[in-house]
Structures are given as C-alpha cells and as structure tokens.
Amino acid sequence: MVSFCAHFGLFGATAQAAPPLISLAIALVTAPLLAWLTGGKYYIARTSSDTLLYPQGRQESLLCGLCNNAFETPDMAYCPAYRTPICSLCCSLDARCGDQCKPRARLSMQFEDLIGKVLPRFPRHYLHTRLAQYLGLLTILVAGSSGALALIYNQVAHGLIDQSPEAHHLLMLAFLKAFLTVCVFAGVLAWWVVLTRESRRVAQEESERQTSLLIQEIDAHEKTDQALQKAKEASEAANAAKSRYITGLSHELRTPLNSILGFTQILQRDTTTPPHHQDPLATIMRSSSHLLSLINGLLDVAKIEAGKLKLEPTEILFQEFLHDLEKMFASTAQEKNLGFRLELEGRMPMVVRGDEKRVRQILINLLGNAVNFTDSGEVVLRVSYRRETAIFDIVDSGIGIAPEQIERIFQPFERGGQTRHDNGVGLGLTITRMLTALMGGALSVSSTP
C-alpha cells in the first residue's frame, strides 16, 4: 500500500520515482520488527516437553514420525496433529496440520480476533458463513482489480486529458466496461473459491477425524501389545520356573523309584521269597514302572518347553531302521491276532541323517497306540521319501477318534473320549507332537470313529 501511494505521488516526486525500493526496505524492516513484537508466536512451533518428545526416556536423537529420519533434539518438535515428534523440515512443508501447535495464529483467526476487538458486540459466528466469506473475498478481488486498472489507466491516460478530451472520455468508458467485466468474473471466482475452500475444509476435518481414530486405534494396539508382551514374559518366566521345578522334582523322585524297582526285582528273583509275596511284588513293580514312565515323560516335556532338549543328528541306516520297527511290532501285533505290514513306496535311501533315538521314540509311540487301540484287522506302516523328506503314514483299523477329540488327544494326560483301560500315562502323543515340531516336521491325524 505504501508503494502504491508513493507511485501515485502522495509522498512527493522523489518517492514516486522509487516505489520498488520502498517496498523492499519496508519488507526488510517490518519482518524482523513483527517477529520481535510477537515473540515468534505466529511462526515458531511451540516448545515441546520432554515427556512428549521422550516417552521412553531421553535420547541423543529422535526419529521423525513423517520422514522416518533421525534428527537431533533442536531439530525436533512434538506435533499435536500427528501426535508424534517431527523434524523442522516436515513441519515447514506439511500444510495439513492446520498449525495446531500455534493456536489462533492463522490469518483468518487473526482477522476474527481483530474484528472482535474493534467490534466487541459483533457476533463472530457471522464471519464463518458462506455469505460473509463471499463478500469479504469479493471485496478483496474487486479492490485489487480496481487498483490494478487504476494504475494502468493512470499510465495510459497521462497527457490525454489536455491533448484529446474525447479520446480520454472513450478511454475512461473502456476502462469502466473492463472494470465491470472484471467484477463479474471476480464474483464467480470468489464464489468458486468459497465453495472449494469449504469443500477442502470438510474433507480436512473428515481426514483429521479418521486420523484421530486411527491414532487412537494404534495407541490401543500398542497398549495391547505391551500388555501381551508382559503377559508373554510372565508366562515364559512361569513356564521356566515350572520346568525347573519339574526337573528338580523328577530327579529327586527317580532315585528312590530306581531303588524300589531294583529291590523289587531282587525280591522277585530271590528263591527264598514266599510265593504269596509274588503278587504284591508284581503290583509294586507295575506301579513303580508306571510312575517312572510318568516322571520320564514329564521330564521330556519340561526339557522341550524349556528349549533344553538337544537333538543329536547321526547317520541312520534307513531301511535297517524300518525293518527293526517291523520286527518289533510284528510280534506284538501277532499276540493280538493282528496283521502288521511295512510298505515302502518308491526308492528308499540307504542312509539318512537325523536323531535316531527321537525318531524311533516318535514311531514307537504312534505304532504302539495303533496296535493297542486296534482289536481286529491290521496295522500298516507306509513310508515314502520325496525331496529329501520322509513321510510316515500309520494306518490301522482301530476304533477311531471323533473329529472333536482329535486336538484333545495331544494335550497332556488326555486320551480323547476313550473309556477303555490303557496303561499309558497320557503323555506319549504330547511328546510326539513336540518332538516332531522340534525336528521341523508336522503331525496330523485323519480318523473316522
């Protein structure tokens, strides 16, 4: 405005010759002056507290939540719009935050505050209506257009007033028509800008609402994740304590049990033992063996859960290993009048690498269950070897398992829905599945009751 006034000669001939320099000088003086008067209230982000910047403790550098780059503390500030620390560059470039860190700093809000001070009784809500925004923007556009046309008219019409009054009159009519045309376009443009701004504001509010909901959901997920992590750590600690307790207790029980078994065997083989003591000794032997099997099973489970069970891979003579299993269970099945077959599908390797003891333990558990729960028919061990992976299928004609009981039988001390007598302790399938997973394999069941 000062430059315009100087250009039209309001400040004398000297100022009329240098309006650009006047504009530059005013800008250089007023910018730091305004910064000093306002104390950076309208352009510096608010100072963030250490609680917001360092939720997990003070750090030498922070990660920007927008660009994901690390910056030192002086270059970071907490953004209330994104609810995360951001760097100064992202703070300067981002325009979607609405300057939430600088309340009442936007030009529209400053104008509203000015109106409130000049006209204290003027209802401020009228300033947010479409009509008020339209009239305000139209006034600015018309004033700017009229100023530009007046400047051009002053340059063109200079000297025509005295030389040719008729030409000056025609020029004034032409500029008047141009001004009216510009006013029409200014009215359309002002209305378009108001509608566009309102549409953008509604979209921005919806985006902020969705962002706020998303941030709340992320915070809730982080709290849930922290709670789950604490629960996991507590569970692992409790599991480790349980494993240590079971291991210690098992070792304490196995020593007296081995003594009981040893002395029972000595008494059974002693020729001086009265015959009527043989049945009680056999009962002691069976009960002690059952308890020892239970302790050994619990010890294996505890070792696997604690991650202390180490596999010992060796070279296994594969076909010899399979035929040993066949001989072992063929006689057991024959005692129950059952058939037992070993089927080898395709070409079998001579040697494979694995923990022979644990593989044998897995197959003995599965084949033993198949023979025990089969009253008639046969049990088939079908083996195939593809892509360096051995597949063992154990097929029997036993009593079957209901679909809802399949997962239950793998739980400790569970035997599905069977009520028949069985000397097992209910840990065989649990250990079998855990050993299979430990070796990187998979165990599945398909059965029809």
Buried (B, 14 or more C-beta within 10 A) or exposed (E): EBBEBBBEEEBEEEBBEBBEEBBEEEEEEEEEEEBEEEEEEBEBBBEBEEEBBBEEEEEEEBBBBBEEEBBEBEBBBBBBBBBBBBBBBBBEEBEEBBBEBBEEBEEEBEEBEEBEEEEEEEEEEEBEEEEEBBEBBBEEBBEEBBEEBBEEBEEEBEEBEEEEEEEBEEBBEEBEEBBEEBBEEBBEBBBEBBEEBEEEEEEBEEEBEEBEEEBEEEEEEEEEEEEEEEEEEEEEEEEBEEBEEBBEBBEEBBEEBEEBBEEBEEBBEEEEEEEEEEEEBEEBBEEBBEBBBBBBBBBBBBBBBBEEBEBEEEEBBBBEBBEEBEEBBBEBBEEEEBBBEBEBEEEBEEEBEBBBEBBBBBBBBBBBBBBBBBEEEBBBBBBBBEEEEBEBEBBBBBEEBEEEBBEEBBBEEBBBEEEEEEEBBBBBBBBBBBBBEBBEBEBEBEBEE
